[in-house]
Amino acid sequence: AGWRLPTTHPAGFDFRLDLTGSQGVANLAMEHQGLTIVDGTGTSYPAFGDALLREDRAFVEAVRSGGPAPIPAADGRAALAMVLAAQRSLRDGTVEPIPS
């Protein structure tokens, strides 16, 4: 089973990520090229394109210079834990806690 986007789709491909927590919701959608955050203070639409480019450049500079990575390894482990929990949830049809 699977799905396919029409060739006229504006992005040519799509993804969506919805994160729901006790304090609010974050939605990332490729089609809209942006992030929406809804919490107790309202809704915001932070731009992240420039931030991602700066992050990539800082990583390349760290590799070239042998300096520290701009993002701590603990952040990478936390992101991986979230992805693995999502995969388990999809596979098992259960709500999966994300270990801290």
C-alpha positions as CSV (number, residue, x, y, z in Angstrom):
1,A,0.0,0.0,0.0
2,G,1.1,3.5,-0.5
3,W,0.2,6.9,-2.0
4,R,1.5,9.1,-4.7
5,L,1.1,12.9,-5.2
6,P,-0.1,14.3,-8.5
7,T,2.7,15.7,-10.7
8,T,1.1,19.1,-10.3
9,H,1.6,19.1,-6.6
10,P,3.5,22.4,-5.7
11,A,6.3,20.8,-3.8
12,G,6.6,17.6,-5.9
13,F,6.7,15.7,-2.6
14,D,5.1,16.3,0.8
15,F,5.6,15.6,4.4
16,R,3.8,16.7,7.5
17,L,4.7,16.4,11.2
18,D,2.3,17.1,14.0
19,L,3.5,17.0,17.5
20,T,1.0,17.3,20.3
21,G,2.0,17.8,23.9
22,S,0.5,18.9,27.2
23,Q,1.4,22.5,26.5
24,G,0.4,22.9,22.9
25,V,0.9,21.7,19.3
26,A,3.5,22.1,16.6
27,N,2.7,21.4,13.0
28,L,5.4,21.3,10.3
29,A,4.1,21.0,6.7
30,M,6.2,21.0,3.6
31,E,3.3,22.1,1.4
32,H,3.0,25.4,3.4
33,Q,6.8,25.7,3.8
34,G,6.6,26.4,7.5
35,L,6.1,25.7,11.1
36,T,3.0,26.6,13.1
37,I,3.1,26.5,16.9
38,V,-0.1,26.8,19.0
39,D,0.2,27.1,22.7
40,G,-1.3,28.9,25.7
41,T,-0.1,32.3,24.4
42,G,-1.6,31.9,20.9
43,T,-0.4,30.9,17.4
44,S,3.0,31.7,15.9
45,Y,4.6,31.0,12.6
46,P,8.4,31.1,13.1
47,A,10.6,31.2,10.0
48,F,13.3,28.6,10.0
49,G,14.9,28.6,6.5
50,D,17.7,30.9,7.5
51,A,18.2,29.1,10.8
52,L,18.6,25.8,9.0
53,L,21.2,27.3,6.6
54,R,23.2,28.7,9.5
55,E,23.0,25.4,11.3
56,D,24.3,23.5,8.2
57,R,27.1,26.1,7.8
58,A,28.1,25.8,11.4
59,F,28.2,22.0,11.2
60,V,30.4,22.1,8.1
61,E,32.8,24.6,9.8
62,A,33.0,22.3,12.9
63,V,33.9,19.3,10.7
64,R,36.5,21.3,8.7
65,S,38.1,22.9,11.8
66,G,37.8,19.9,14.1
67,G,35.8,22.1,16.5
68,P,32.8,21.2,18.6
69,A,29.5,20.3,16.9
70,P,27.0,23.3,17.0
71,I,24.3,21.0,18.2
72,P,25.0,18.9,21.3
73,A,24.9,15.1,20.9
74,A,22.2,14.9,23.6
75,D,19.9,16.8,21.2
76,G,20.6,14.3,18.5
77,R,19.8,11.4,20.8
78,A,16.6,13.1,21.9
79,A,15.5,13.5,18.2
80,L,16.3,9.9,17.5
81,A,14.3,8.8,20.6
82,M,11.3,10.7,19.2
83,V,11.6,9.1,15.8
84,L,12.0,5.6,17.2
85,A,9.0,6.1,19.5
86,A,6.9,7.3,16.5
87,Q,8.0,4.2,14.5
88,R,7.0,1.9,17.4
89,S,3.7,3.7,17.7
90,L,3.0,3.2,14.0
91,R,4.0,-0.4,14.1
92,D,2.2,-1.3,17.3
93,G,-0.8,1.1,17.1
94,T,0.0,2.3,20.6
95,V,0.9,5.6,22.4
96,E,4.7,5.4,23.0
97,P,6.4,7.5,25.7
98,I,9.5,9.3,24.6
99,P,12.4,8.5,27.0
100,S,14.2,11.4,28.4
